[in-house]
Amino acid sequence: MTDSGMNFNVGAPRIPPRILCIGLPVRDLTFRVDVPARGSKENASHFDEICGGNALNAAIGIVRLGGRATILGPMGDSRETSSRYIFDKLAAEGIETNHLIHMPNLVTPISAIMIDDSGERTIVTFRDPELWKLKLPPIDTLLEDCDAILTESRCASFCTELCAEAVRRGIPVIVDVDRAMSMSEGLLNASSHLVFSSEPLQETADVTDDGQALKKLAKLTPSFLAGTRGPRGTIWLNEQGELEETPAFPVHTVDTLGAGDVFHGAFALAITEKQDLRQALRFASAAAALKCTRFGGAYAAPQRTEVEAFLNQHATV
């Protein structure tokens, strides 16, 4: 396995890289509150209505960090309030929405999110099952001016062919894996970088140790493999197949919502900028750490100057 899982052309881009973020945008209703017991009532101390979803959150992070982001995925009916709300919010962030696809008479995903005093979040989401029947535009159209793809693993049913073609053309494909994958999952090979959350990593490999799970999966895919573990940092395999760890930055956490997505967005941007893996993972960890210090989901994602200053301040971490 190479340092990135594949060989890509090097050289600094003359314009900011454009990353195609594939996923299901979500309208998020967020409440700061202790998670109530069944059948009880609680008053929230704070409420906000924002956009969410893995790919959308990552796209916000990418743009804040100086990249360009286009989001691809299914939306509900164009007449729907949630759909119009999300389009307006994305436009305000400078995210390209020309590949968001309205599906008549369907409902845009919506979430109720409770964030407790520790910053931990509890999420209930509704996704219309019919949204998975999305038909993508032509591959050549989607890959035009595309420097990388970042996709949610749950979108494999409609994006694997696109990702496989991107890999064939030498375009990095970074997969945010937040659910267990089949050991025959197409994205295992239709990708260049697979970044798992700890639980789905262990479930996918049927191993209860993150490091051993990564080594087991390395036998099935040439992709770079990593597992994120929140405050315990990131574990990954280097080009020699050896385990390495990138520690998390210690911060005062007030809101973890969107932190993992900001991590993936920052990592994908770093890969397109040809940062080496250690630098890319550190950059992503810093972006996620700063996000955790602020309430507001991915809308609390940091600017590039903030991340660079933070890294300079924590040069020994």
Secondary structure, DSSP 8 states (H G I E B T S, - for coil): --SSSS----S--SS--EEEEES--EEEEEEES----TT-----SEEEEEEE-HHHHHHHHHHHTT-EEEEEEEE--TT-HHHHHHHHHHHHHT-EEEEEEE-TT----EEEEEE-TTS-EEEEEE--GGGGG-----HHHHHTT-SEEEEEGGGHHHHHHHHHHHHHTT--EEEEE-S---TT-GGGTS-SEEEEEHHHHHHHHT-SSHHHHHHHHTTT--SEEEEE-GGG-EEEE-TTS-EEEE-------S--TTHHHHHHHHHHHHHHTT--HHHHHHHHHHHHHHHHTSSSGGGG---HHHHHHHHHHTTT-
